């Protein structure tokens, strides 16, 4: 599976323009690692009163771990 990392810039999401994109496994792996280590990115162990948001965060972190595994093999 290919993972593509893109950088957009704009005043809002709707007006953002694509600046750069890469599928380089070293860059993708570095960003995935940084996102997983980001203290503001949340933790699987954190409790949240909203069960839907808790599951969303767990799924996001699982996806990042999978991307990191694939990038390290790339």
FENQUIBEL-V170603 format. One record per pair of residues at least 4 apart in sequence whose C-alpha atoms are under 7 Angstrom apart, sorted by the first residue. I is the first residue (numbers start at 1). J is the second residue. Records with the same first field share a line. If there is no record, write none. Layout:
# FENQUIBEL-V170603
I=J + J
This chain:
# FENQUIBEL-V170603
2=23
3=23
4=21 + 22 + 23
5=21 + 22 + 23 + 28
6=20 + 21 + 22
7=18 + 19 + 20 + 21
8=16 + 17 + 18 + 19
9=16 + 17 + 18 + 19
10=15 + 16 + 17
11=15 + 16
12=16
23=28
24=28
25=29 + 71 + 74
26=30 + 71
27=31
28=32 + 71
29=33 + 68 + 71 + 72
30=34
31=35
32=36 + 64 + 67 + 68
33=37 + 68
34=38
35=41
36=41 + 61
42=46
44=58
48=54
50=54
51=55
52=56
53=57
54=58
55=59
56=60
57=61
58=62
59=63
60=64
61=65
62=66
63=67
64=68
65=69
66=70
67=71
68=72
69=73
70=74
